[in-house]
Amino acid sequence: MPPAFSAEEKARITGELMDAGYRLFTAQGLRKTSLDELVAPAGIAKSSFYAFFDSKEALYLELMLKQTGEVKRAVIDRALLAEEDTGEALRRFLRATLGELTTNPLWRRLMTHPEEMQAVARKLDPERVSAMADNPATALTRYVEEQREAGRLVEADTEVVIGVLQCVLLVPVFGERLGEPALRDRILDFLVDIVADGLTGGKD
């Protein structure tokens, strides 16, 4: 039976498990990360891991929930929804999201390896996974639908508009092919302007 931990020990170990999970899941993904690797920094036995999380998928979900909330505030609340002009709002959203993908390795992992979220969803309680519902993707979809209904976006299906925006966000995955960082930044900035102007069609 795992040993009993004091409240102080629980807080410390939970933090260490979260830190280890962030580092390991980012570097090698969910499947390749073992319990031995997760518990080593905390100095606890594998059996004690389950006093903190039901599974490594549960730990992964906690990290995703934390990331989702932080990213949503950065790219939706403080970027997309902070600007009334639709074209400028899309520019702010794309630039903020590109920034997150550049500086936030776990979020980049989540965006480029959707199969890991699917693996988590298969193993966890659907109600727990549903906590991910309020995320940047669903907020963006609501925004696009509202802007289309208001006539501020070009006539295209919501899925098409979202897909175009996602295409821009995929560019950093292959960014090294665009040349040195300074040139890559100029290309991305120009692409953001082209896409925002194209999707609004000069309606604002």
C-alpha angles and dihedrals in degrees: 000000000000114000121258114257128208119238089256092051091047092053092048095046093045089054092049092049090050091049092048091046092051092051097042099040090048094050102039110004135239101295097049095046113095130203089241090061093046097051098040097084091048092050095229133128121258090248090058091057089077091062085069107030132016091225142342086266088060090053090048090052092052090053091047092050091051092047093045093054094047094045093046090055091050101044103027110025099035098031119022098032096036093072127065096199106085096213093049091045090056090048091051092047094050094045093046092048093047087052091053092049089051099046104027110067097184093051089049088052091051092050096047098041107046090160088074092060088049090052090051092048092053094055103040137070108277090227090057092048090049087070084080090065094094096064138130093267096055092042090052091049091052090049094050092048092050093048092048091051089050090052094243096121133057119268102272135120115272090242090056093050091048090047092054090051090048090053089060091049092052092060095085090059087068096027096125088068090063095067133248119358095257092055092043090054091051091049093049092047091051091046091052090053093048093049095045092048092045095050094048094042091210091299095135 
